[in-house]
């Protein structure tokens, strides 16, 4: 048979080969066109994905995803011009091997195939000069490919669009592309790894773009990465090697030595053979060999391995989290740890300076308002503390001044001669002291000057209250007086009591006074009118509390009474004490009363029931202070106790070698400290939570021989002490200690 298809010399078989080659060229050109269309369409749709930086702007792709997906970055080398020429010659001549099946195999791969690792030194099946098969087989494969190509063209183009993201060209002239998934969650996609090797995507089935979009959130705008966790350090450059080794990961990190050297030891001659043998083994075989190798290592060698390996697997997970989650994690840290975290790197500092984060820390510490930063200079160009953090840091420094700061010489305020200071008020920068010399004095806490002397009472002043510039005083002359502290003017004189006004409590524009005449009176301080008279006690009223709705009073008749001032009726008479009631605290729900019978009782104001009887003191409870459920009581037995009124437990007893040596005269406490004064001439600072003695804030030289601290009043930054003696050993004065910090 002759002709193009016949077996004639130089004809039949050659013509068949030419036909096969022609068909093969057609199939390859069709595949090339389809791939080119897919790439062009993809580059149009995913324009700008030429680098990992660009990928970070894709919705759902974060630095963490790129780190985990680093092994899926594939570099495909383009054929050189020489190789292209060889391929062309092979198609035109009688070469026994046609180097094209790699493309065919990749194009004909099952779309449902899983991720497959590429092994070092091994090509894809049927690739390279070692591939099996003749030109006829190659031609048959090309014909088969063309037969199915028409049916699968559209589906392959869609999958080509969805399967990968291409960059223009790698550093070595190769195509670099990055895989991402459209129709499933990133976390599910990333979990399909095989022993950490470099993975090649062989076109898995995916949902169409119309079915679902990218799942996840983009990197927070403006988010900067920590120095130690930049994605470029983890991913490194695109490596032409088909497998990623631990050495690649180490060498990909800039600023690190490419390899640890052991300079004192020459490499053994068998080292390279040993390493090549190791490389030929499979993954499980390598793991088995490593297990055996570790068993034969000495501890120092294991330690060396740990020093090399551990840093490579450390991850800055805080910077990899979305900002909201990172702040949530940091919210569980103590302020001290937040300050340390801020020194880690720039991005951690940005997180650790978050204003809302520090606002919560301030509220936990009872700091209600941030400080105004308008007058404060910037710490560095474009960077400033958050106002809440600055408020927290200032308060911390103030607390440290109380605890361990240098005790500067106090301001000394003298003016009551040798009389006793019977009452003391401190608000803002104004101090008001009352004395049995019939006067009150208004002082500046800043300058220490006596601003006003309030003269008008004809008897000693024994009680006082203050709000802003309004001062109310009660005297043995049986009157109350309302004063303007700015001008020193007496605004009102309140008449009605028939004996000494021994106690009072101010709420809003109303003040309740208790007298030795056994009655209580409710006054309007703006008009000077007596609104209500509360009668029922049968002995002197010693203490009173008023919350704007109810009046609670304690008296020498051993009872505590609860009053409705509007109806002037006694709603409850709380009986249980067996001696005089000297002190009261009332928070609107609980009443706490201290008595000469050595007990403290906690009452329910609505039912009148006694909830707890707090036993432990040995004498008169002269002073108490209540905040939330914490009660601090001072006693004439020289001890101070801290109680939980909800459980009735004594949490701490402030005693020990440094305890007071005489009766406790006054106390105040904050969220951290308790300040107490005593007849022994000292003012002591205690830790509220632990009950430990911190230090003496005041220690009179005349202490123990007559020097007394009668009253104390404290603010956040200042302590005012009323000092004197009963035998002339210590002159009467006020001491003002300042614990504030410099705002510069």
TALIN-V186194 format. One record per helix or strand. SS is the DSSP state (helix for helix, strand for strand). FROM is the first residue (numbers start at 1). TO is the last residue. Records with the same first field share a line. If there is no record, write none. Layout:
SS=FROM-TO + FROM-TO
This chain:
helix=12-45 + 52-55 + 63-68 + 70-72 + 81-92 + 101-107 + 135-163 + 186-190 + 227-229 + 231-235 + 246-251 + 271-280 + 283-295 + 299-313 + 317-320 + 323-330 + 335-341 + 346-352 + 355-364 + 387-404
strand=74-76 + 116-117 + 165-166 + 175-178 + 199-200 + 380-380 + 383-383 + 411-413 + 421-427 + 430-435 + 439-444 + 450-455 + 461-467 + 470-475 + 480-484 + 489-494 + 501-507 + 510-515 + 519-524 + 529-535 + 541-546 + 550-555 + 560-564 + 569-574 + 581-586 + 590-595 + 600-604 + 610-614 + 621-627 + 630-635 + 640-644 + 649-654 + 664-669 + 673-678 + 682-687 + 693-699 + 703-703 + 707-714 + 718-725 + 733-738
